[in-house]
Amino acid sequence: MDQYAVFGNPIKQSKSPFIHTLFAHQTAQQMQYNAIEPALDNFKTTLDNFFSSNGKGCNITAPFKEQAFAYAQQLTPRATLAGAVNTLKLTDDGIIIGDNTDGAGLVLDLKNNHVPLKGARILLLGAGGAARGVCGPLLAEQPQQLVIANRTLSKAQLLSQIFTSFGNITASEFSELSGDFDLIINSTSASLQGQIVPISANLVRPETVFYDMMYSAQLTPFNNWAKQNGARLVIDGLGMLVGQAAESFAMWRAIKPGAKQVLNELRHNLSN
Ligand code: ATR
């Protein structure tokens, strides 16, 4: 049977096996999907073994996305721009293609939540790997502007340079932010240190949509802050996780699974 897997370290917490097993049921695909945890210095050998024993494709998560970028023999344009790979596929010709479906997953989830992107004023908080992965797909939706704000301004400036030919993208300090945004996305890992991104509550209007790329059973700290300051719609990143998985699955199997059922089940499991 065709083998698929997610590679990461640690990997125990991964929801990818659950998601892809449901996708396979949904679309009647004969395949198996497992979780693999290579030692930190053994990623390449573990991947070599996987692809030489019926492995057809895999997802890559932290901390291996840059190594997967280097491992791929060919890259999709969006993976090249993202500078990281979250999906590998072995083609029938024996070539390993690297793709990045994270940004497409975010855009898919925003659309599933009916968040307008064309002509929107978008603020993206953070300028690390997660932010870089979503800039291209967000700009492809033709927002009026995309402002990247980061604690370290130079990293936001670097992102705005990389993506400057794809749309109206600028960099900012958190403290310099002003004006009206339709959508504010948090890609920082601030909440992992129990911190809230230091942006002004003046940026919160009732109609501003807040999207936290993190997810949790309760409101994430960022979304909680936005709600307390009057935001009506806050969304967490569970749908993005399902969205990127759906994009990977479609790349491997040429059939697009539906996100809704899987997302409902995941949400249910999360809160139980
Ligand atoms: P990821 O792959 O999840 O994006 P990363 O590349 O390490 O991880 O990036 C983490 C992001 O969160 C960065 O934008 C980081 O800001 P710096 O570039 O200034 O380091 C941001 N971040 C982490 N902790 C933060 C905090 N406490 N407040 C604000 N931003 C924070």
Boltz pocket constraint, residues with backbone or C-beta under 6 A from the ligand:
constraints:
  - pocket:
      binder: B
      contacts: [[A, 125], [A, 126], [A, 127], [A, 128], [A, 129], [A, 130], [A, 131], [A, 150], [A, 151], [A, 152], [A, 155], [A, 187], [A, 188], [A, 189], [A, 190], [A, 191], [A, 193], [A, 195], [A, 196], [A, 197], [A, 198]]
      max_distance: 6.0
